[in-house]
Amino acid sequence: MKNQANAHAGQTTGVMHHVARLADALPHPFIMFFALFVATLGLSAVMSLWLDPVIDPATQELIQVRSLLSWDGLRFMVTGAVTNFTSFRPLGLVLVMVLALGLIQKTGLADAAIKRMLSNVAPRYITPAVIFTSIIGNLVSDAAVFLIPPLAAIMFKTVGRNPVAGIIVAFVSIFAGFSANFFIAGTDLLLSGISTEVVQSVRPGYEVSVVANWFFMCASVPLITLIITVMNDRYTEPMLERFRPQQDVTDASQSTSLSAAERRALRYTGLSALAYIAAVLLLIMPEGSGLRNAEGGLLPSPFMSGLVPFIMIFFILCGIVYGVTVGKISRPSDVPRLMEEAVRDMCGFIVIVFMVAQFIAIFNWSNLAIVTAVNGADWLLGINMPPMVALLGFILLAAVVNLFFYSGSAQWALMAPIFMPMLMLLGLAPEAIQAAYRIADSATNPISPINPYLPLILAVIHLYNRSFTLGHLLTVAMPYSLAILSGWTLLYFVWYALGLPFGL
């Protein structure tokens, strides 16, 4: 049996090798996004003539595809080129977090902290530990993208495993498991608010609770963890052997033991971290805190909106304390110097992001995504099918539309007014419809070509192997997306068939 399993794994790995070799022919990410930019120019011109205007379900406004090959389109591209780049949200977030994360990496704090963690985690449990942390890390929203993949690489490298595999595991877990969590996050607030507004147009007074999907999303965490763990350990990581780090990694970081100075520095850093957390709690705990919302809550609130700066200060403080204790920081000028070294490693990312920002800006301006999605929804509505088949069609359509909508709340604002009333008339509860959408909203995130964090993940991988391309990243991520979409959908229908509540 074991030999049969190994043979099957070898065959699967061989197929993935073949697909990966095809990905080798893909050009540099900058060129790929430039090609998408040019294709969008032509597609918008054709679709503006071919597709009829539609009613935007969210705003009830008449929307039509706008041609970029027009004077309006030209004006938008010319006048918005700079602001499209400088106002691109991931760019600012990445640079802010790199300053902080770069400091903890350059001082050695990241390595030391991972070594300390590994002293209590068996190497075979590292994969599920990274996945679980990545899924739960969605509580801090975009910050998880900057924090977890680099640390996952260090964890894998420290125990002699491929750090590239660690980065991909974290990347897939963060994005494909975006909706799953044991805790109520900002996503629950956004989606339930949109759902309630739509449902009340059909059933006045009906409210979709913030915890309407909590039970199902809690059960989804172990399922996603299992799927990604099995796929990585049995198939993906063996296939990624040819993408081992190009530089020598047989250094001191391979050992999980800590020196006396490192242990002392970690102790002082931990005390400083606790003091900082206590100070932040003192700021946000009082009901009259200016960091809470008008009702005195934290979801949403200025504190949650400003979470990234709080995290940045936390890591800078920890990096300084650790660096001073171990002697990596001996004078104040060492702090900006180490930050500069970290930012220097991200130059390639900044170049790619320029083209990504331009592509996403013109794609959104053209209205291609909205008009295509509404037409697809109209087609699905015109087909007479059983409720469960309609629900499956809804999940698959939402998964495809998700490839072109990075914002899950924006996509739900578009789809909810169309599908919630229809599916409710078929006897489905609003909570069940919203849960179905959340599966699709998460599963295809890693393979979305407009995911603005693809260049960041690629930049982190390039710290270990520069021959890894965007094509390889999407190629490796696709089986994960399909497996998670299939497994999660199966869980959904089993859950529905058993009559289990989706939440409170």
C-alpha positions as CSV (number, residue, x, y, z in Angstrom):
1,M,0.0,0.0,0.0
2,K,2.8,2.4,0.9
3,N,4.5,1.7,-2.4
4,Q,1.3,2.4,-4.3
5,A,0.8,5.7,-2.4
6,N,4.4,6.7,-3.2
7,A,3.8,5.8,-6.9
8,H,0.7,7.9,-7.0
9,A,2.4,10.8,-5.3
10,G,5.2,10.5,-7.9
11,Q,2.8,10.5,-10.8
12,T,1.0,13.6,-9.4
13,T,4.3,15.3,-8.7
14,G,5.3,14.5,-12.3
15,V,2.2,16.2,-13.6
16,M,2.8,19.3,-11.5
17,H,6.4,19.3,-12.7
18,H,5.2,19.3,-16.3
19,V,2.8,22.2,-15.6
20,A,5.5,24.1,-13.8
21,R,7.8,23.7,-16.8
22,L,5.1,25.3,-18.9
23,A,5.0,28.2,-16.5
24,D,8.8,28.7,-17.0
25,A,7.9,30.2,-20.4
26,L,5.9,33.0,-18.9
27,P,7.5,36.4,-18.9
28,H,8.5,38.6,-15.9
29,P,5.5,39.7,-13.8
30,F,5.9,43.3,-15.0
31,I,5.6,42.2,-18.6
32,M,2.6,39.9,-17.7
33,F,0.7,42.7,-16.1
34,F,1.6,45.0,-19.0
35,A,0.1,42.5,-21.4
36,L,-3.0,42.4,-19.3
37,F,-3.1,46.2,-19.4
38,V,-2.9,46.2,-23.2
39,A,-5.5,43.4,-23.5
40,T,-7.9,45.4,-21.2
41,L,-7.6,48.4,-23.6
42,G,-8.8,46.3,-26.5
43,L,-11.4,44.3,-24.6
44,S,-13.0,47.4,-23.1
45,A,-13.4,48.9,-26.6
46,V,-15.0,45.8,-28.0
47,M,-17.3,45.2,-25.0
48,S,-18.4,48.8,-24.9
49,L,-20.0,48.2,-28.3
50,W,-21.2,44.6,-27.8
51,L,-22.6,44.6,-24.3
52,D,-25.8,46.4,-23.3
53,P,-25.8,48.6,-20.2
54,V,-27.0,47.0,-17.0
55,I,-28.4,48.1,-13.7
56,D,-25.9,48.0,-10.8
57,P,-27.7,46.0,-8.1
58,A,-25.9,47.9,-5.4
59,T,-26.6,51.4,-6.5
60,Q,-29.4,51.0,-9.0
61,E,-27.4,53.1,-11.5
62,L,-27.2,52.3,-15.2
63,I,-23.7,50.9,-15.8
64,Q,-22.1,50.3,-19.1
65,V,-18.6,49.2,-20.2
66,R,-16.4,52.2,-20.8
67,S,-13.9,52.1,-23.6
68,L,-10.4,52.9,-22.6
69,L,-9.7,53.6,-26.2
70,S,-11.6,56.9,-26.0
71,W,-10.8,60.4,-25.0
72,D,-12.3,59.8,-21.5
73,G,-10.2,56.6,-21.2
74,L,-7.1,58.4,-22.3
75,R,-7.6,61.2,-19.9
76,F,-8.1,58.8,-17.0
77,M,-4.9,56.9,-17.8
78,V,-2.8,60.0,-18.3
79,T,-4.0,62.0,-15.4
80,G,-4.3,59.1,-13.0
81,A,-1.1,57.2,-13.7
82,V,0.8,58.8,-10.7
83,T,-2.1,58.7,-8.2
84,N,-3.0,55.1,-9.3
85,F,0.5,54.1,-8.1
86,T,0.9,56.3,-5.0
87,S,-2.6,55.6,-3.7
88,F,-2.4,51.9,-4.3
89,R,-3.2,50.6,-0.9
90,P,-0.9,47.5,-0.8
91,L,2.1,49.7,-1.7
92,G,1.8,51.9,1.4
93,L,1.0,49.0,3.7
94,V,3.9,46.9,2.4
95,L,6.4,49.7,2.8
96,V,5.2,50.5,6.3
97,M,5.3,46.9,7.4
98,V,8.7,46.2,5.8
99,L,10.2,48.9,7.9
100,A,9.1,47.1,11.0
101,L,9.5,43.5,9.9
102,G,12.8,44.3,8.3
103,L,14.1,45.5,11.7
104,I,13.1,42.3,13.5
105,Q,14.7,40.2,10.7
106,K,17.9,42.2,10.5
107,T,18.5,42.2,14.2
108,G,17.9,38.5,14.4
109,L,14.7,38.7,16.5
110,A,12.6,36.8,13.9
111,D,15.1,33.8,13.8
112,A,15.4,33.7,17.6
113,A,11.6,33.9,18.1
114,I,11.0,31.1,15.6
115,K,13.7,28.9,17.2
116,R,12.0,29.5,20.5
117,M,8.7,28.4,19.0
118,L,10.2,25.4,17.4
119,S,11.5,24.1,20.7
120,N,7.9,23.3,21.6
121,V,6.6,22.3,18.1
122,A,7.5,19.0,16.5
123,P,8.7,19.5,12.9
124,R,5.9,17.4,11.5
125,Y,3.4,19.8,13.0
126,I,4.9,22.9,11.4
127,T,2.7,22.8,8.3
128,P,-0.7,22.7,10.2
129,A,0.7,25.3,12.7
130,V,1.5,27.7,9.8
131,I,-1.9,27.1,8.2
132,F,-3.8,27.6,11.4
133,T,-1.9,30.7,12.3
134,S,-2.5,32.1,8.7
135,I,-6.2,31.5,8.9
136,I,-6.6,33.0,12.3
137,G,-4.2,35.8,11.2
138,N,-7.0,37.2,9.0
139,L,-8.2,39.0,12.2
140,V,-5.5,41.6,11.5
141,S,-6.6,41.9,7.9
142,D,-3.9,42.9,5.4
143,A,-1.2,42.8,8.1
144,A,-1.3,39.0,8.0
145,V,0.1,39.0,4.5
146,F,3.2,40.9,5.6
147,L,3.7,39.0,8.9
148,I,3.1,35.4,8.3
149,P,4.7,34.3,4.9
150,P,8.3,35.5,5.9
151,L,8.0,33.9,9.3
152,A,6.7,30.7,7.7
153,A,9.7,30.6,5.5
154,I,12.0,30.9,8.5
155,M,10.2,28.1,10.3
156,F,10.5,25.7,7.3
157,K,14.1,26.6,6.7
158,T,15.1,26.2,10.4
159,V,14.0,22.5,10.4
160,G,15.7,21.9,7.0
161,R,12.5,22.1,4.9
162,N,12.1,24.3,1.8
163,P,11.2,27.9,2.8
164,V,9.5,28.4,-0.6
165,A,7.0,25.8,0.4
166,G,6.4,27.5,3.7
167,I,5.7,30.8,2.0
168,I,3.2,29.2,-0.4
169,V,1.5,27.4,2.4
170,A,1.0,30.7,4.3
171,F,-0.1,32.5,1.1
172,V,-2.7,30.0,0.2
173,S,-3.9,29.7,3.8
174,I,-4.3,33.4,4.3
175,F,-6.3,34.0,1.0
176,A,-8.1,30.7,0.4
177,G,-9.1,30.5,4.1
178,F,-10.0,34.2,4.4
179,S,-13.6,33.7,5.5
180,A,-12.9,30.9,7.9
181,N,-12.1,31.7,11.5
182,F,-12.8,30.9,15.1
183,F,-13.4,34.5,15.8
184,I,-15.7,37.2,14.5
185,A,-13.8,39.5,12.1
186,G,-14.4,42.6,10.0
187,T,-15.6,40.3,7.1
188,D,-18.6,39.2,9.3
189,L,-19.6,42.8,9.9
190,L,-19.4,43.9,6.3
191,L,-21.2,40.9,4.8
192,S,-23.9,40.7,7.4
193,G,-24.6,44.4,7.0
194,I,-25.0,44.1,3.2
195,S,-27.2,40.9,3.6
196,T,-29.5,42.6,6.1
197,E,-30.1,45.5,3.9
198,V,-30.9,43.3,0.9
199,V,-33.1,40.9,2.9
200,Q,-35.2,43.7,4.4
201,S,-36.3,44.6,1.0
202,V,-37.9,41.1,0.8
203,R,-38.7,40.5,4.5
204,P,-39.0,43.8,6.4
205,G,-37.5,43.6,9.9
206,Y,-35.3,40.5,9.2
207,E,-31.7,40.9,10.3
208,V,-28.7,38.7,9.3
209,S,-26.6,38.5,12.5
210,V,-22.9,39.1,12.6
211,V,-22.6,35.6,13.9
212,A,-24.9,34.1,11.3
213,N,-22.2,31.9,9.8
214,W,-20.0,31.4,12.9
215,F,-20.6,27.7,13.5
216,F,-20.0,26.8,9.9
217,M,-16.8,29.0,9.7
218,C,-15.5,27.4,12.9
219,A,-15.9,24.0,11.3
220,S,-14.2,25.2,8.1
221,V,-10.9,25.9,9.8
222,P,-9.9,22.3,10.5
223,L,-11.1,21.2,7.1
224,I,-9.0,23.8,5.3
225,T,-6.1,23.0,7.5
226,L,-6.3,19.3,6.6
227,I,-6.6,19.9,2.9
228,I,-3.6,22.3,2.7
229,T,-1.5,20.1,5.0
230,V,-2.1,16.9,2.9
231,M,-1.5,18.7,-0.4
232,N,1.7,20.4,0.8
233,D,3.3,17.4,2.6
234,R,2.4,14.8,0.0
235,Y,2.5,16.6,-3.3
236,T,3.5,20.3,-3.4
237,E,6.6,20.4,-1.3
238,P,8.3,17.4,-3.1
239,M,7.5,19.1,-6.4
240,L,9.2,22.3,-5.1
241,E,12.5,20.6,-4.5
242,R,13.9,22.2,-7.6
243,F,13.2,25.6,-6.1
244,R,15.4,25.1,-3.1
245,P,17.2,28.3,-1.8
246,Q,19.9,29.3,-4.2
247,Q,22.1,30.7,-1.5
248,D,23.8,28.6,1.2
249,V,21.5,28.1,4.1
250,T,23.8,25.8,6.1
251,D,24.4,28.5,8.7
252,A,23.7,28.9,12.4
253,S,20.1,29.5,11.8
254,Q,19.7,25.8,11.0
255,S,20.2,25.1,14.7
256,T,17.2,25.5,17.0
257,S,19.3,26.1,20.0
258,L,19.6,29.6,21.5
259,S,22.7,31.3,23.1
260,A,22.5,32.8,26.5
261,A,22.5,36.3,25.0
262,E,19.6,35.4,22.7
263,R,17.6,34.0,25.5
264,R,18.2,37.1,27.6
265,A,17.3,39.3,24.7
266,L,14.1,37.4,24.1
267,R,13.2,37.8,27.8
268,Y,13.7,41.5,27.7
269,T,11.8,41.8,24.4
270,G,8.9,39.8,25.8
271,L,8.7,42.1,28.8
272,S,8.7,45.1,26.5
273,A,6.0,43.6,24.3
274,L,3.8,43.0,27.3
275,A,4.3,46.5,28.5
276,Y,3.4,47.9,25.0
277,I,0.2,45.7,24.8
278,A,-0.8,46.8,28.3
279,A,-0.4,50.5,27.2
280,V,-2.5,49.9,24.1
281,L,-5.2,48.2,26.2
282,L,-5.3,51.1,28.5
283,L,-6.0,53.3,25.5
284,I,-8.8,51.3,24.1
285,M,-10.5,49.7,27.1
286,P,-12.3,52.7,28.4
287,E,-15.8,53.0,26.9
288,G,-15.2,56.7,26.2
289,S,-11.9,56.0,24.3
290,G,-11.5,58.0,21.2
291,L,-10.2,54.8,19.5
292,R,-13.6,53.2,19.8
293,N,-16.6,53.8,17.6
294,A,-19.5,56.1,18.4
295,E,-21.4,53.3,20.1
296,G,-18.3,52.3,22.2
297,G,-17.5,49.2,20.3
298,L,-14.3,48.0,18.6
299,L,-15.8,46.5,15.4
300,P,-15.5,48.7,13.4
301,S,-13.5,51.5,15.1
302,P,-10.6,53.9,14.6
303,F,-8.5,51.3,16.5
304,M,-9.2,48.6,14.0
305,S,-8.7,51.0,11.1
306,G,-5.4,52.0,12.5
307,L,-4.2,48.5,13.4
308,V,-1.3,48.5,11.0
309,P,0.5,51.5,12.7
310,F,0.0,49.8,16.1
311,I,1.5,46.6,14.8
312,M,4.4,48.5,13.2
313,I,5.3,50.3,16.4
314,F,5.1,46.9,18.2
315,F,7.6,45.3,16.0
316,I,9.9,48.3,15.9
317,L,9.9,48.4,19.7
318,C,10.7,44.7,19.9
319,G,13.4,44.9,17.2
320,I,15.1,47.8,19.0
321,V,15.0,46.1,22.4
322,Y,16.3,42.8,21.0
323,G,18.9,44.5,18.8
324,V,20.3,46.6,21.7
325,T,20.5,43.5,24.0
326,V,22.4,41.3,21.5
327,G,24.6,44.2,20.2
328,K,23.2,44.5,16.7
329,I,22.1,48.1,17.6
330,S,24.9,50.0,19.3
331,R,23.9,53.6,18.3
332,P,20.6,55.2,17.1
333,S,21.8,55.4,13.5
334,D,21.8,51.6,13.3
335,V,18.0,51.6,13.4
336,P,17.4,53.5,10.1
337,R,20.3,51.7,8.6
338,L,18.8,48.3,9.2
339,M,15.4,49.5,7.9
340,E,17.1,50.8,4.7
341,E,18.6,47.3,4.1
342,A,15.1,45.8,4.4
343,V,13.5,48.3,2.0
344,R,16.3,47.7,-0.4
345,D,15.3,44.1,-0.7
346,M,11.8,45.2,-1.9
347,C,12.9,47.3,-4.9
348,G,11.7,44.6,-7.3
349,F,8.3,44.6,-5.7
350,I,7.9,48.3,-6.1
351,V,8.7,48.1,-9.8
352,I,6.1,45.3,-10.3
353,V,3.5,47.1,-8.3
354,F,3.6,50.1,-10.6
355,M,2.3,48.0,-13.5
356,V,-0.2,46.1,-11.2
357,A,-1.7,49.4,-10.0
358,Q,-2.2,50.7,-13.5
359,F,-3.8,47.5,-14.6
360,I,-6.2,47.3,-11.7
361,A,-7.1,51.0,-12.0
362,I,-8.1,50.8,-15.7
363,F,-9.9,47.4,-15.2
364,N,-12.1,48.9,-12.5
365,W,-12.7,52.1,-14.5
366,S,-13.8,50.2,-17.5
367,N,-16.7,48.5,-15.6
368,L,-15.8,45.2,-17.3
369,A,-16.2,43.2,-14.1
370,I,-19.6,44.6,-13.0
371,V,-21.2,44.4,-16.4
372,T,-19.9,40.9,-17.1
373,A,-21.0,39.7,-13.6
374,V,-24.5,41.0,-13.9
375,N,-24.9,39.4,-17.4
376,G,-23.6,36.1,-16.0
377,A,-26.1,36.4,-13.1
378,D,-29.0,37.1,-15.5
379,W,-28.1,34.0,-17.5
380,L,-28.0,31.8,-14.4
381,L,-31.4,33.2,-13.3
382,G,-32.9,32.4,-16.6
383,I,-32.2,28.7,-16.2
384,N,-34.9,26.7,-14.5
385,M,-33.1,24.4,-12.0
386,P,-33.6,22.7,-8.6
387,P,-32.6,24.7,-5.5
388,M,-29.5,22.7,-4.7
389,V,-28.3,22.9,-8.3
390,A,-29.0,26.6,-8.4
391,L,-27.0,27.0,-5.1
392,L,-24.1,25.0,-6.6
393,G,-24.3,27.2,-9.8
394,F,-24.2,30.3,-7.5
395,I,-21.1,29.1,-5.7
396,L,-19.3,28.4,-9.0
397,L,-20.3,31.7,-10.5
398,A,-19.2,33.6,-7.4
399,A,-15.9,31.8,-7.5
400,V,-15.3,32.9,-11.1
401,V,-16.4,36.5,-10.4
402,N,-14.1,36.5,-7.4
403,L,-11.2,36.3,-9.8
404,F,-11.9,39.8,-10.9
405,F,-13.1,41.4,-7.6
406,Y,-10.5,41.7,-5.0
407,S,-12.9,43.2,-2.5
408,G,-15.2,40.6,-1.1
409,S,-17.6,43.1,0.3
410,A,-17.8,44.9,-3.1
411,Q,-18.5,41.6,-4.8
412,W,-21.2,40.7,-2.3
413,A,-22.8,44.2,-2.7
414,L,-23.1,43.4,-6.4
415,M,-24.3,39.8,-6.1
416,A,-26.5,39.8,-3.0
417,P,-29.3,42.0,-4.5
418,I,-29.5,39.5,-7.4
419,F,-29.2,36.2,-5.8
420,M,-30.5,36.5,-2.2
421,P,-34.1,37.2,-3.2
422,M,-34.0,34.5,-5.9
423,L,-32.6,31.8,-3.6
424,M,-34.8,32.8,-0.7
425,L,-37.8,32.2,-3.0
426,L,-36.5,28.7,-3.5
427,G,-36.7,28.2,0.3
428,L,-33.1,28.9,1.3
429,A,-32.3,30.9,4.4
430,P,-30.3,34.1,4.0
431,E,-27.7,32.8,6.4
432,A,-27.2,29.7,4.2
433,I,-26.9,31.9,1.1
434,Q,-24.3,34.1,2.7
435,A,-22.3,31.1,3.8
436,A,-22.3,29.7,0.3
437,Y,-21.0,33.0,-1.0
438,R,-18.2,33.1,1.5
439,I,-16.8,29.8,0.2
440,A,-16.5,31.2,-3.3
441,D,-15.2,34.5,-2.0
442,S,-12.2,32.7,-0.4
443,A,-11.3,29.7,-2.4
444,T,-10.2,31.4,-5.6
445,N,-8.4,34.3,-4.0
446,P,-4.9,32.8,-4.4
447,I,-5.3,32.5,-8.2
448,S,-6.9,35.9,-8.9
449,P,-4.8,37.8,-11.4
450,I,-5.8,41.1,-9.7
451,N,-4.8,40.0,-6.2
452,P,-2.6,43.0,-5.4
453,Y,-0.4,41.0,-3.0
454,L,0.9,38.6,-5.6
455,P,4.0,40.7,-6.2
456,L,4.7,40.8,-2.4
457,I,4.5,37.0,-2.1
458,L,6.8,36.7,-5.2
459,A,9.3,39.2,-3.7
460,V,9.4,37.2,-0.4
461,I,10.0,34.0,-2.4
462,H,12.8,35.7,-4.4
463,L,14.7,36.2,-1.2
464,Y,15.3,32.4,-1.4
465,N,15.1,31.6,-5.1
466,R,14.9,34.2,-7.9
467,S,14.1,31.6,-10.6
468,F,10.6,31.2,-9.2
469,T,8.1,33.2,-11.4
470,L,4.6,34.5,-11.1
471,G,3.5,31.6,-13.4
472,H,5.0,29.1,-11.0
473,L,3.1,30.8,-8.1
474,L,-0.3,30.6,-9.8
475,T,0.5,27.1,-11.1
476,V,1.2,25.8,-7.6
477,A,-1.7,27.8,-6.1
478,M,-4.4,26.5,-8.5
479,P,-4.6,22.9,-7.2
480,Y,-5.0,24.3,-3.7
481,S,-7.8,26.6,-4.8
482,L,-9.7,23.8,-6.6
483,A,-9.3,21.3,-3.7
484,I,-10.4,23.9,-1.2
485,L,-13.4,24.9,-3.3
486,S,-14.4,21.3,-3.8
487,G,-13.9,20.2,-0.2
488,W,-15.5,23.2,1.3
489,T,-18.5,23.0,-1.0
490,L,-18.9,19.3,-0.1
491,L,-18.8,20.3,3.6
492,Y,-21.5,22.9,2.9
493,F,-23.9,20.5,1.3
494,V,-23.4,17.9,4.0
495,W,-24.0,20.6,6.6
496,Y,-27.1,21.8,4.8
497,A,-28.4,18.2,4.4
498,L,-28.0,17.5,8.1
499,G,-30.0,20.6,8.9
500,L,-27.2,22.0,11.1
501,P,-27.4,25.7,12.0
502,F,-24.9,27.9,10.2
503,G,-24.6,30.3,13.1
504,L,-26.4,32.1,15.9
